[in-house]
Amino acid sequence: MSKYQIITLCGSIKYKKEFFQVQNQLTLAGNIVLMPCFFY
């Protein structure tokens, strides 16, 4: 059993700021976060 929870963020890339805020919170809480990487 994995000791880390893996979370995938999905949604519109127009919410770039929100993606990074949520990613930061979840990562600091001890999760592995996957999200889109094509904002630019």
Backbone as a chain_set.jsonl record, in Angstrom:
{"seq": "MSKYQIITLCGSIKYKKEFFQVQNQLTLAGNIVLMPCFFY", "coords": {"N": [[0.846, -1.186, 0.0], [0.548, 2.207, -0.831], [2.15, 4.961, 0.735], [1.59, 7.518, 0.15], [-0.915, 9.71, -1.095], [-2.159, 9.97, -4.332], [-3.186, 12.557, -6.312], [-5.086, 13.816, -8.97], [-5.453, 16.759, -10.733], [-7.966, 18.148, -12.659], [-9.375, 20.093, -15.278], [-10.398, 23.253, -16.724], [-7.828, 25.051, -18.355], [-7.867, 27.735, -18.097], [-8.04, 28.431, -15.51], [-5.561, 28.786, -14.244], [-4.246, 30.073, -12.03], [-5.782, 29.156, -9.839], [-5.341, 26.393, -10.065], [-2.61, 26.23, -9.324], [-2.735, 27.189, -6.688], [-4.344, 25.257, -5.378], [-2.813, 22.98, -5.899], [-0.499, 23.59, -4.407], [-1.517, 23.653, -1.751], [-2.421, 20.971, -1.468], [-0.048, 19.554, -1.879], [1.561, 20.446, 0.244], [0.122, 19.271, 2.242], [0.962, 16.719, 2.103], [0.473, 15.141, -0.149], [0.768, 13.672, -3.462], [0.611, 15.476, -6.344], [-0.827, 15.665, -9.511], [-1.093, 17.566, -12.438], [-2.25, 19.66, -15.207], [0.334, 20.686, -17.482], [0.669, 22.588, -19.402], [0.297, 25.424, -19.566], [1.417, 27.548, -20.837]], "CA": [[0.0, 0.0, 0.0], [1.31, 3.447, -0.953], [1.975, 5.848, 1.878], [1.199, 8.815, -0.378], [-2.123, 9.745, -1.908], [-1.917, 10.622, -5.616], [-4.374, 13.308, -6.701], [-4.987, 14.429, -10.297], [-6.302, 17.929, -10.913], [-8.466, 18.253, -14.031], [-10.262, 21.232, -15.484], [-10.027, 24.213, -17.747], [-6.545, 25.691, -18.08], [-8.048, 29.161, -17.851], [-7.962, 28.6, -14.057], [-4.158, 28.527, -13.906], [-3.959, 30.541, -10.669], [-6.442, 28.251, -8.911], [-4.632, 25.119, -10.13], [-1.39, 26.307, -8.537], [-3.102, 27.332, -5.278], [-4.803, 23.958, -4.894], [-1.66, 22.087, -5.928], [0.345, 23.941, -3.282], [-2.173, 23.197, -0.517], [-2.432, 19.51, -1.415], [1.33, 19.089, -1.751], [1.989, 20.715, 1.616], [-0.6, 18.333, 3.101], [1.591, 15.408, 1.986], [-0.031, 14.394, -1.301], [1.414, 13.811, -4.767], [-0.407, 16.128, -7.172], [-0.612, 15.716, -10.955], [-1.944, 18.589, -13.034], [-1.807, 20.046, -16.552], [1.605, 21.415, -17.491], [0.723, 23.302, -20.684], [-0.357, 26.715, -19.375], [2.098, 28.58, -21.619]], "C": [[0.89, 1.247, 0.0], [1.087, 4.327, 0.273], [1.598, 7.259, 1.453], [-0.089, 8.688, -1.169], [-1.796, 10.52, -3.18], [-3.229, 11.248, -6.077], [-4.125, 13.953, -8.058], [-5.97, 15.586, -10.378], [-6.685, 18.023, -12.389], [-9.377, 19.465, -14.122], [-9.74, 22.13, -16.573], [-8.72, 24.902, -17.376], [-6.68, 27.208, -17.92], [-8.005, 29.476, -16.35], [-6.562, 28.295, -13.542], [-3.843, 28.897, -12.453], [-4.549, 29.58, -9.634], [-5.771, 26.87, -8.895], [-3.413, 25.154, -9.217], [-1.676, 26.474, -7.046], [-3.497, 25.986, -4.678], [-3.639, 22.96, -4.853], [-0.763, 22.339, -4.719], [-0.237, 23.425, -1.967], [-2.112, 21.683, -0.383], [-1.035, 18.937, -1.24], [1.837, 19.298, -0.328], [1.293, 19.798, 2.617], [-0.065, 16.909, 2.955], [1.111, 14.55, 0.839], [0.885, 14.576, -2.508], [0.345, 14.34, -5.707], [0.039, 16.149, -8.635], [-1.592, 16.734, -11.517], [-1.438, 18.939, -14.42], [-0.507, 20.843, -16.481], [1.759, 22.204, -18.798], [-0.024, 24.631, -20.592], [0.24, 27.786, -20.292], [2.135, 28.218, -23.082]], "O": [[1.866, 1.322, 0.746], [-0.028, 4.423, 0.785], [1.317, 8.107, 2.3], [-0.325, 7.679, -1.833], [-1.219, 11.606, -3.115], [-4.246, 10.567, -6.215], [-3.079, 14.564, -8.277], [-7.164, 15.422, -10.127], [-5.819, 17.983, -13.263], [-10.062, 19.817, -13.162], [-8.767, 21.812, -17.257], [-8.522, 25.292, -16.225], [-5.693, 27.886, -17.633], [-7.942, 30.642, -15.96], [-6.4, 27.624, -12.522], [-3.237, 28.105, -11.731], [-3.882, 29.232, -8.66], [-5.646, 26.251, -7.838], [-3.194, 24.233, -8.43], [-0.931, 25.949, -6.219], [-3.036, 25.623, -3.596], [-3.497, 22.196, -3.898], [-0.316, 21.39, -4.075], [0.477, 22.827, -1.162], [-1.79, 21.164, 0.686], [-0.853, 17.944, -0.535], [2.477, 18.412, 0.239], [1.806, 19.568, 3.712], [-0.569, 15.989, 3.6], [1.324, 13.338, 0.851], [1.676, 15.517, -2.565], [-0.711, 13.726, -5.856], [1.141, 16.595, -8.954], [-2.762, 16.77, -11.134], [-0.323, 18.565, -14.785], [-0.28, 21.587, -15.527], [2.881, 22.451, -19.239], [-0.872, 24.933, -21.431], [-0.38, 28.829, -20.499], [2.672, 28.975, -23.892]]}, "num_chains": 1, "name": "protein.A"}
